[in-house]
Amino acid sequence: MKILFYINRLGFAGAQKVITNLANAFCDEDEVIFVTSYDGEDTSCLNKKVHYISINETLHTPALSRNIRIIKKLRKLLKMHKPDVAVSFMAEPNLRMILSSFGLPTKTIVSVRNDPSREYHGRLRKRLATFLFRFADGHVFQTEDAKNFFPRHIQQKSAIIFNSVDPRFFQERKKDMKDIVNIGRLEPQKNQMLLLLAFSKIAKDFPTQNLHFYGKGHKANALKAKIKELGLKKRVVIHSPKKNINEYLSRYRLFVLSSDYEGMPNALMEAMAMGIPCISTDCPCGGPKVLLNENQLVPVGDVDALSEKMREFLLLEDISPCIENEMRIAKQFEPEKINAIWHEYLNEVSEDTKI
């Protein structure tokens, strides 16, 4: 089977890691082409057997003309390479893939990687996505809530597939670790400010516990200013993103996800696989509530609820039941299992009659 994967950029964010892992997993048995929209990409994360192509577009051009050019170039690639199936991740690539493949024999699978009510927000964008998605041959969602955002005719030709977690996270970690950690882009969606404020409420009661953020983004300066304002410069650290984040993650006592919305959060899944007690906001579109028990969830945006939940977990003398349950659930994320589900779905879609 010849498979083409398409996303805007390579990188360390959740969707980028997942699509890269899929391409690397399949390139031994299948012919794999990997396409990105923009130039200047670091391709070291891709297996050398993967045929990488950049459309070489730049972000510094008007959106409409840029999208038209990308669609034309993507259609040219589909005609030239004739993949059996093309898989796209994220909002813009999904719509471009559908438009570029009209009338071609290549089957298309679009994958929604975040809360679709945010990715396709607004009446016009939702209608456009709903209309175009009907022309895709398959759809991959991460939760039932994401799937239910779309009409029944789209749901009927879809699959729910979890993300896989790198085997490096399925490892024994040392006991008696300390400190609280959050991993993710420092962007409004991730709402690390909520976690910082919650920590400030309990910091005096836990003088040996500090807070660590790993990430970069537009909210970095606001976080740094708030850390200084709260007098927590010695207790809260912002680290740059790490390629070998598993080595850092293994040091921590508690993982906290503070997002306003998510798809299926990779960082949370990685922490679970490593056996780190986790707390999360119960954010749409339902990823955390699928992964965690109810007593590990707090309402979105609730500083007091998050601080009290952190206090509760830091005071627990025996955290082993929570760890054992998380690691049991995490077995579902093992790459061999997830890759097999993906490959079966690709075969199923590629063998069906083109719509």
C-alpha positions, 0 to 999 in steps of 0.5 A: 500500500502507498500512503501519503501523510499530510500536516502543516509542520513537523515538530513536538506537538501532539498531532505532529508526534502522532502522524510522524510516529505513524509514518515511521511505523509503516515505512518498513512494509508500505511505501510512505510519503510525508508532506508538509505545507511549509519550508524550513522543517527539521526532518530528523524525526522521520525515518530515512525510508519515508519520502519527505516532500515540502510544498515550500509555502510560506506563512507570510502571504495572504491566507486565501492565496496561500491556501489556493496555492497549497491545494494546487500543489497538493493535488499535483503531488496526489496526481504524480505519486498516486497514493492508495490512501492519503491521511491528513491531520488538523483543521486546515490540512483536512479541508485542503486534502479533501479539496485537492483530491476531488475526482482522483482515485486516492482515498482520503482520511481526515483526522480531527486532533482537537476539540472540533467545536474550536477547530471548526468554530463559528457557523460558517466554518462548521458548515464548511467542514460538515459539507466537505467532510462528507467527501472524505472516505474516512474520518478518525476521531479521538473521542465520542464527543468529537465524533458526535460534533458531526452529522450521522452520515460522517459518523457512520464512516469513521473510527475512534483511535487513541494516540500511541505513546512512545515505548520510552514512557513505558518504563520503571521510574524511581519511587518517592519523586517530588514536584509538580509538572505540566508539559505543553505549549504555553498558549491560551488553550493550555491555560497554565495560568490556572495551574500557577494560580492554583499552586500559589494557593498551596505553595506555603503548605508544601515548601518542598514541592515546586512547580515546573512547566515545559514548553514555549509560546505566547503566554510565556511572558505573562506567566513569568510576570505572574510568577514574579508578582506572586513571589514564586521565582524560586518555586516555579520554573519554565523550561524549554521543550525537550526532545527526551522529555521522558527523562525529565518527566520521570522525576516528578511526583504529580502531573497536572493538565490545566487545559481549557480544551483538548483532543486526546492529550499526549502529555497526559497519556505519557505521564500515565504510561510512566506511572505518574499520578495525574490530575486534569481539567474535565475539558472538552472534547472529553479526552481526560474523562476517557483516560482518568477516574472522576476523582482525578478531574476538576472543572475547567477554569476552577482555581479553587477546585484545582488547588484542593485536588492538588492538595489532596493528591500531595497528601496521599500516603499511598498513591499506588492504586492510582498509579496501577490504574493509570498504567493499566489503562495506558496499556491501550496506548502501546504503539503496536496496538494503536498502529495495528488499528490504524493500519487495519482502518487504512486497508479498510478505507483503501479497499472500499469504492471511492465516493 
